[in-house]
């Protein structure tokens, strides 16, 4: 689907994607499956000097459709008529790296990007200004988000790349692999950026204290007892049933805004999708499909006549919708609420809005004309 300012498409052939790119493109966003030739895509775009950032996903959104084929790519192009200025940076996010090194290096690159765009501290609430991150999925997003927020807390949105059998990647104009990629965007004055979040969970009154950990993500004990056993006992279900349900029926809330999904269950341990510290208190969440919340937010957004809709949607929510057969219902919801609006996005390992990380949510970005 095409407009003068933002265009979206989905391809299975690299040649078709390269032929699609509009002449006045400022930069591209790309979301691809593991069987799409993304390494060749990376080389071609660099050779043609086309600015871009993208990542591997667990499924991608193209207009009203949800695509789970592993051999395609969704692309969204932003026109120079829309984007006044931008900077793309990338930084090392290998999980073996020290978190402080990741924080310091990414924060330094971020401060350089802000300086090159002459962004001033008083612009932190500027609706024309946005930071968009695509982060390496197996790594922790916390060091990057904290560093960006401390330097200049402008509106920030993005997600962590999807993983297939421990394979994941991020690509950008300046690198690929286990990296993070950030684009700092300033729109022309005729356009504004708007962001939002839709929750797909409801808190319970069940609280757990993390009393044992194998590493930063693997919880071995809750409340002084084996983690899976304690959780199953609190829910009054057997452990084998919980193993089947944990990944898409339950999550945890840390503090007021950070939502953590259960990535894997190993024996009696729970592996979360984001780093955690020992002795943290967690509130159990029950997951739901969240269609009512999205209906209301999309109806409100439609009044602003958006030029595009960019979705960072939790992989756990995708999985649950597939199990309950409601993915088609959500697709119709997007079509009915935002007809003709270019839409793109992907199923991610963790989504964020400003400094807050989540699972079981959808964070979204829209570009709207000034009223």
C-alpha positions in Angstrom: 0.0 0.0 0.0 1.4 3.4 -0.9 1.0 7.1 0.0 3.1 10.0 -1.0 5.0 10.1 2.3 5.0 6.5 3.7 4.9 3.3 1.8 4.7 -0.3 3.0 5.1 -3.6 1.3 5.9 -7.3 1.9 8.2 -9.4 -0.2 9.8 -12.9 -0.5 12.3 -11.9 -3.2 15.2 -9.5 -2.6 15.0 -8.1 -6.1 11.4 -7.1 -5.7 12.2 -5.2 -2.4 15.1 -3.3 -4.0 12.9 -2.4 -7.0 10.2 -1.1 -4.6 12.3 1.6 -2.8 11.1 5.1 -3.6 13.6 7.6 -4.9 12.9 10.2 -2.1 13.4 7.7 0.7 14.9 9.1 3.9 15.3 5.7 5.6 13.8 2.3 5.7 12.5 0.0 8.4 12.6 -3.7 7.8 11.2 -6.8 9.6 12.3 -10.2 8.3 12.1 -13.9 9.0 15.2 -16.0 9.4 14.9 -17.6 5.9 14.8 -14.3 4.1 18.3 -13.4 2.7 18.8 -10.6 5.1 22.6 -10.7 4.9 22.4 -10.1 1.1 19.8 -7.4 1.8 22.2 -5.7 4.3 25.1 -5.7 1.7 22.9 -4.4 -1.1 21.4 -1.5 0.9 24.9 -0.5 2.1 26.2 -0.6 -1.4 23.4 1.6 -2.6 23.9 3.9 0.4 20.3 3.7 1.5 19.9 4.4 5.2 18.1 1.6 7.0 17.5 -0.4 10.2 15.7 -3.7 10.7 15.6 -6.9 12.7 14.6 -10.5 12.7 11.1 -11.2 14.0 8.7 -13.9 15.1 6.1 -12.8 12.6 5.4 -9.5 10.8 2.5 -7.2 10.2 1.8 -5.8 6.7 -1.2 -3.5 6.5 -4.1 -5.7 7.9 -2.3 -9.0 7.7 -0.2 -11.0 10.2 2.4 -13.0 8.4 4.3 -15.9 10.0 6.1 -17.3 7.0 9.9 -17.3 7.7 11.0 -16.3 4.2 9.5 -12.8 3.8 10.2 -9.2 4.8 8.0 -6.2 5.6 9.4 -2.8 4.7 8.2 0.7 5.6 9.8 3.7 3.8 9.8 7.2 5.2 9.9 10.1 2.6 12.3 13.1 2.8 9.1 15.2 2.5 8.2 13.8 5.9 11.5 13.5 7.7 13.4 16.8 8.3 16.5 15.2 9.8 17.6 11.8 11.3 20.6 9.9 12.6 21.1 6.1 12.7 23.5 4.6 15.1 24.4 1.1 16.2 26.3 -0.4 19.1 27.4 -3.8 20.4 24.9 -5.9 22.4 26.5 -9.3 22.6 25.1 -11.0 25.8 28.7 -11.8 26.9 29.5 -8.1 27.2 29.4 -6.3 30.5 26.2 -4.3 31.0 28.1 -1.2 31.9 30.1 -1.3 28.7 26.9 -1.6 26.7 25.3 1.3 28.7 28.4 3.6 28.3 29.0 2.8 24.6 25.3 3.2 23.5 24.9 6.3 25.6 28.0 7.9 24.0 26.7 7.1 20.5 23.3 8.5 21.4 24.8 11.7 22.7 26.8 12.1 19.5 23.6 11.6 17.4 21.8 14.3 19.4 24.6 16.7 19.0 24.8 16.1 15.2 21.1 17.0 15.0 21.5 20.0 17.3 18.9 18.6 19.7 18.5 20.9 22.7 17.4 19.8 26.3 14.3 21.9 26.0 13.1 19.8 23.0 12.4 16.7 25.2 8.6 17.2 24.8 8.8 18.1 21.1 6.1 16.1 19.2 8.3 16.2 16.1 11.1 14.4 17.8 11.4 10.6 18.5 13.9 7.9 19.3 13.2 4.5 17.8 15.2 1.4 18.9 15.5 -2.1 17.4 17.5 -4.1 19.9 19.2 -7.5 19.8 16.6 -9.9 21.3 18.7 -12.2 23.5 20.4 -9.2 25.1 19.0 -6.9 27.8 17.4 -3.6 26.7 17.8 -2.0 30.1 21.3 -0.6 29.7 20.4 1.1 26.5 17.0 2.6 27.7 18.5 3.8 30.9 21.4 5.5 29.1 19.1 7.2 26.6 16.8 8.4 29.3 19.6 9.9 31.4 21.0 11.8 28.4 17.7 13.2 27.1 14.3 11.7 28.0 12.6 12.3 24.6 9.8 10.0 23.5 11.3 6.6 22.9 9.7 3.5 21.3 10.9 0.2 19.9 11.4 -3.5 20.6 13.8 -6.4 20.8 14.3 -8.7 17.8 12.7 -12.1 17.6 14.6 -15.3 18.0 14.5 -18.7 16.3 16.4 -21.5 18.0 18.8 -18.9 19.5 19.2 -17.2 16.1 18.5 -13.5 16.0 20.0 -10.4 14.3 19.6 -6.7 13.9 20.9 -4.8 10.8 21.5 -1.2 10.1 23.5 1.1 7.8 26.4 0.8 10.2 26.5 -2.9 11.2 24.7 -6.2 11.7 24.5 -9.1 14.1 24.2 -8.9 17.9 23.8 -5.1 17.9 21.3 -2.5 18.8 20.2 0.1 16.2 18.6 3.4 16.9 17.2 6.1 14.7 16.7 9.6 16.0 13.9 11.3 14.0 12.9 14.9 13.6 9.8 15.4 11.4 9.0 18.5 9.4 6.7 21.0 11.3 3.6 19.9 9.4 3.7 16.4 11.1 3.7 15.1 14.6 4.5 11.7 16.2 2.2 10.0 18.6 2.8 6.8 20.6 0.7 4.5 22.8 0.5 1.1 24.5 -2.2 -1.5 24.8 -2.0 -4.0 27.6 -2.9 -7.7 27.2 -2.8 -8.7 30.8 -4.5 -8.1 34.2 -2.7 -8.1 37.6 -3.6 -10.6 40.2 -3.2 -10.3 44.0 -0.4 -13.0 44.0 3.0 -11.7 45.0 6.3 -13.7 44.9 9.8 -12.9 46.1 12.7 -14.1 44.0 14.8 -16.0 46.4 17.0 -18.1 44.0 18.5 -17.4 40.6 20.9 -19.4 38.3 21.6 -16.3 36.2 20.0 -12.9 35.5 17.0 -14.4 33.8 16.7 -17.9 35.3 14.6 -18.0 38.5 15.1 -21.2 40.5 13.2 -20.2 43.7 10.1 -18.2 44.5 9.3 -17.5 48.2 12.1 -19.9 49.2 10.6 -22.9 47.3 11.3 -24.3 43.8 9.9 -21.7 41.4 7.6 -23.9 39.3 6.3 -25.8 42.3 5.5 -22.6 44.2 3.7 -21.0 41.3 1.7 -24.2 40.5 0.7 -24.4 44.2 -0.4 -20.8 44.3 -2.5 -21.3 41.2 -3.9 -24.7 42.4 -2.8 -26.6 39.3 -0.3 -29.3 38.7 3.2 -28.6 37.5 2.9 -30.3 34.1 -0.2 -28.3 33.2 1.6 -25.1 34.3 4.6 -26.0 32.0 2.2 -26.0 29.0 0.5 -22.8 30.0 3.2 -20.6 31.5 4.5 -19.2 28.2 1.2 -17.7 27.1 -1.2 -17.6 30.1 1.0 -15.9 32.8 3.6 -13.2 33.2 5.1 -11.1 36.0 5.0 -7.4 36.8 8.1 -5.7 38.3 7.3 -2.4 39.9 4.5 -0.4 38.2 5.4 -0.5 34.5 7.8 -3.4 33.7 6.1 -6.5 32.5 8.0 -9.8 32.1 7.1 -12.8 30.0 8.2 -16.4 30.7 10.4 -17.3 27.8 11.1 -21.0 28.8 10.4 -23.5 31.6 13.4 -25.7 32.5 12.6 -28.5 35.0 11.5 -26.5 38.0 12.9 -23.1 36.9 11.4 -20.2 35.0 13.4 -18.3 32.4 12.2 -14.7 32.0 12.6 -12.5 28.9 14.5 -9.7 30.6 17.2 -9.4 33.3 16.2 -9.4 36.9 17.9 -8.9 40.3 17.6 -11.3 43.3 15.1 -10.4 46.0 12.8 -8.7 43.5 9.1 -8.7 44.3 7.0 -9.9 41.4 3.2 -9.7 40.9 1.6 -12.5 38.9 -0.3 -11.4 35.7 -3.0 -13.3 33.8 -2.8 -12.8 30.1 -5.8 -11.9 27.9 -6.2 -11.0 24.3 -6.6 -7.2 24.9 -8.8 -6.6 21.8 -11.2 -4.2 23.6 -8.4 -2.0 24.7 -7.0 -1.8 21.2 -10.4 -1.1 19.7 -10.7 2.0 21.9 -7.2 3.2 21.2 -7.5 2.7 17.4 -10.8 4.6 17.3 -9.2 7.5 19.1 -6.2 7.5 16.9 -8.3 7.4 13.7 -9.6 10.9 14.5 -6.1 12.2 14.0 -6.0 10.9 10.4 -2.7 9.0 10.8 -0.4 8.6 7.8 1.0 5.3 9.1 0.7 2.8 12.0 3.8 1.0 13.3 3.2 -1.9 15.8 5.6 -3.6 18.2 3.5 -6.5 19.4 4.5 -9.1 22.0 5.3 -12.5 20.6 3.5 -14.0 23.6 0.4 -12.2 22.6 0.7 -13.5 19.0 1.1 -17.0 20.3 -1.9 -16.7 22.5 -4.1 -15.3 19.7 -3.0 -18.2 17.5 -4.0 -20.7 20.2 -7.4 -19.1 20.6 -8.0 -18.3 16.9 -8.4 -14.6 17.4 -5.6 -13.3 15.1 -8.1 -12.9 12.2 -10.3 -10.9 14.5 -7.5 -8.5 15.3 -6.6 -8.2 11.6 -10.2 -7.1 10.8 -10.0 -4.7 13.7 -7.0 -2.9 12.1 -8.7 -2.9 8.7 -11.9 -1.4 10.0 -10.4 1.2 12.3 -7.6 2.4 10.0 -8.7 1.7 6.4 -6.1 2.6 3.8 -3.5 3.5 6.4 -0.1 1.9 5.7 0.6 -0.5 8.6 3.8 -2.5 9.5 5.3 -4.1 12.6 6.5 -7.3 14.1 6.2 -9.9 16.8 9.0 -9.1 19.2 10.8 -10.5 22.2 10.0 -7.4 24.3 8.6 -4.0 23.5 9.3 -0.7 25.2 7.8 2.8 25.4 10.1 5.4 26.9 12.1 3.7 29.7 9.6 1.0 30.5 10.1 -2.6 29.1 7.2 -5.0 28.6 5.9 -8.3 27.4 2.2 -9.0 26.7 1.7 -5.5 25.4 1.6 -3.7 22.0 3.4 -0.4 21.7 2.7 1.6 18.6 3.8 4.7 16.7 1.8 6.8 14.3 2.6 9.9 12.2 -0.2 12.4 11.9 -0.6 15.7 10.2 -0.8 18.7 12.4 -4.4 19.6 13.1 
